[in-house]
Amino acid sequence: MTQIKSTVDRAAMAVSGGLILLGVVVLGLIETLAGQPYGAAPLTNDAGEVIAMPLIDPNLRTGLVILGLVVLLLWGLYKLATPMAGGDTETTPVESTAD
């Protein structure tokens, strides 16, 4: 049986996929190309002074990924709440003859 994707399905997949890819791949690539440091926490010297910070806040990246997952969760709940299109909801009894 083939599934027909509605506008809501396509929008949910595009938005959630875009947010997750933006948070993981795009911002990760930008962070890598920016150079050191690669960690999520600022680097400090022995005196406690901040000597290097990540270019993109890790909370922003995490928030984008979580937002993408929330969109997928809401889409899944929507799919559970709506009935399947094109299927019969009632069955009619069929008479058959016995031998």
C-alpha positions in Angstrom: 0.0 0.0 0.0 1.4 3.3 -1.0 1.3 6.3 1.4 0.2 9.6 0.1 2.1 12.4 1.8 0.0 15.5 2.6 1.2 19.0 2.9 1.5 18.7 6.7 3.7 15.6 6.3 6.0 17.3 3.9 6.2 20.5 6.0 7.0 18.5 9.2 9.7 16.5 7.5 11.3 19.5 5.9 11.2 21.7 9.1 12.4 19.0 11.4 15.1 17.7 9.0 16.2 21.2 8.3 16.5 22.1 12.0 18.5 18.9 12.9 20.8 19.3 9.9 21.4 23.0 10.7 22.2 22.2 14.4 24.4 19.3 13.7 26.0 19.5 10.3 26.0 23.1 9.2 26.9 24.7 12.6 29.4 21.8 13.3 31.1 22.5 10.0 31.3 26.2 10.7 32.7 25.5 14.2 35.3 23.2 12.7 36.3 25.6 10.0 36.7 28.4 12.6 39.5 26.4 14.2 40.3 25.7 17.9 38.7 25.2 20.4 36.5 22.3 19.5 35.0 21.8 23.0 31.7 23.1 24.3 33.3 24.9 27.2 35.5 28.0 27.1 39.3 27.3 27.5 40.9 29.0 30.5 44.5 29.5 31.6 45.9 28.7 35.1 44.7 32.1 36.3 41.1 31.4 35.3 41.0 33.9 32.4 39.1 32.9 29.3 41.6 32.5 26.5 39.3 30.9 23.8 35.6 30.4 23.4 33.6 28.4 20.8 32.3 30.4 17.9 28.7 29.1 18.2 27.1 28.6 21.6 26.6 24.9 22.2 23.2 25.7 23.8 22.0 27.2 20.4 23.1 24.0 18.6 21.4 21.8 21.2 18.3 23.9 21.1 18.0 23.6 17.3 18.3 19.8 17.4 15.8 19.5 20.3 13.4 21.8 18.4 13.7 19.5 15.3 12.9 16.5 17.5 9.9 18.2 19.1 8.5 18.9 15.6 8.9 15.2 14.8 7.1 14.3 18.0 4.2 16.7 17.2 4.0 15.3 13.7 3.9 11.8 15.1 1.1 12.7 17.5 -0.8 14.3 14.6 -0.5 11.1 12.5 -1.8 9.1 15.4 -4.8 11.4 15.9 -5.9 11.6 12.3 -7.6 8.6 10.6 -5.9 7.0 7.5 -7.3 8.4 4.3 -8.7 6.1 1.6 -9.6 3.2 3.9 -13.0 1.9 4.6 -14.0 2.3 8.2 -16.9 -0.2 8.0 -16.8 -3.8 6.9 -19.9 -5.4 5.4 -20.6 -9.1 6.0 -20.4 -11.3 3.0 -22.7 -14.4 2.8 -21.1 -17.6 1.8 -22.7 -21.0 1.1 -21.7 -24.0 3.1 -21.2 -27.5 1.6 
